[in-house]
Amino acid sequence: MHPSGRHIVLRGMKERYNSYSAFFKKKYGQRLQKLSIDAGFGCPNRNTSDREKGGCTFCNNHAFNPSYCSPLKSITQQIDEGISFHEHRYRNAASYLAYFQAYSNTFAPLDTLQQRYEEALSHPKVDGIIIGTRPDCVEDNKLDYIASLRHFGGKETFVAVEYGIESCYDDTLARIRRGHTFATSRDAIVRTAKRGIHCGGHLILGLPGENRERMLDEVDIINRLPINSIKFHQLQILRGTAMENDTTARSNIFASVEEYIALVCDIVERLRPDITIERFAGEVPPRHQALPSNSWRRHDGKLMRNEEIPILVARELERRNTWQGFLYNIKNEKDA
């Protein structure tokens, strides 16, 4: 059962999973395109006097920033350049979401958050804000303020907080030097959901010490959280990270895109049907990759782009004749 008590089935829907684009089309009747912003925030796991911490072992934030993102530019300039960048690719995007992506975007005094968030929301083409952050730097006063942004400038605004959960297992979190436990993630998510804020999570698949069984067991844990959306990201070992020298991490890299798609579809079948899936995989330019095998290639030898992964997932679900929540519903019927 869904936490609300409703039994939800996706069977009969046009898509076999609850996609992010479909969510916005249903809610707003149009596509809303995310614009990444680097607002110059830091990270509590890096900004520390403890030299043995030094941040998460997998982290190289520069690998994920679009070319137009830079804390040297104003937020307004980044939005304008982001719109120009995306207009060529997504011609049907009528409005945009300001996505505070780089590092931990609640790691600052409240007055600093107010100035930067409100500059973004004041842009005439921005209809919402997504705040990517860690679960260990979201005090209640910040969540109260973020909740108030749902009615900004006299109009309804989409507001979301996206937490880096990464793993549901404390032994994994300790190994990757995450700097918090899963209980911290659960607490932040619950406090966010209680305020009516759209709440998302980010999970890395293939972290060292996590086999297929453990990754599938994580789905049951995620299903019990009051989250609205989820992102999945395959482990990628990046240059300049502590994980670059972790031989166990290297052995956990998915050998092929087919292996990864099979796992993702197993996860989707178990995932609570109302959870929106934002992303199935991450994409990092080859120059940042420490291992050639990190970059999947198509049969023609060309690099596989991120937008191709959902197509492969949909095809595999169709081949299986299953959908998001197929096994979740079966499991809950047995438990009832």
Secondary structure as GFF3:
##gff-version 3
##sequence-region A 1 336
A	DSSP	alpha_helix	20	28	.	.	.	ID=ss1
A	DSSP	beta_strand	32	37	.	.	.	ID=ss2
A	DSSP	three_ten_helix	61	64	.	.	.	ID=ss3
A	DSSP	alpha_helix	75	87	.	.	.	ID=ss4
A	DSSP	beta_strand	95	100	.	.	.	ID=ss5
A	DSSP	alpha_helix	110	121	.	.	.	ID=ss6
A	DSSP	beta_strand	126	133	.	.	.	ID=ss7
A	DSSP	alpha_helix	140	148	.	.	.	ID=ss8
A	DSSP	beta_strand	151	152	.	.	.	ID=ss9
A	DSSP	beta_strand	155	156	.	.	.	ID=ss10
A	DSSP	beta_strand	158	166	.	.	.	ID=ss11
A	DSSP	alpha_helix	170	175	.	.	.	ID=ss12
A	DSSP	alpha_helix	182	194	.	.	.	ID=ss13
A	DSSP	beta_strand	198	205	.	.	.	ID=ss14
A	DSSP	alpha_helix	212	223	.	.	.	ID=ss15
A	DSSP	beta_strand	229	234	.	.	.	ID=ss16
A	DSSP	three_ten_helix	242	245	.	.	.	ID=ss17
A	DSSP	alpha_helix	247	251	.	.	.	ID=ss18
A	DSSP	alpha_helix	257	270	.	.	.	ID=ss19
A	DSSP	beta_strand	276	279	.	.	.	ID=ss20
A	DSSP	three_ten_helix	286	288	.	.	.	ID=ss21
A	DSSP	three_ten_helix	292	294	.	.	.	ID=ss22
A	DSSP	three_ten_helix	306	308	.	.	.	ID=ss23
A	DSSP	alpha_helix	309	320	.	.	.	ID=ss24
A	DSSP	alpha_helix	326	335	.	.	.	ID=ss25
###
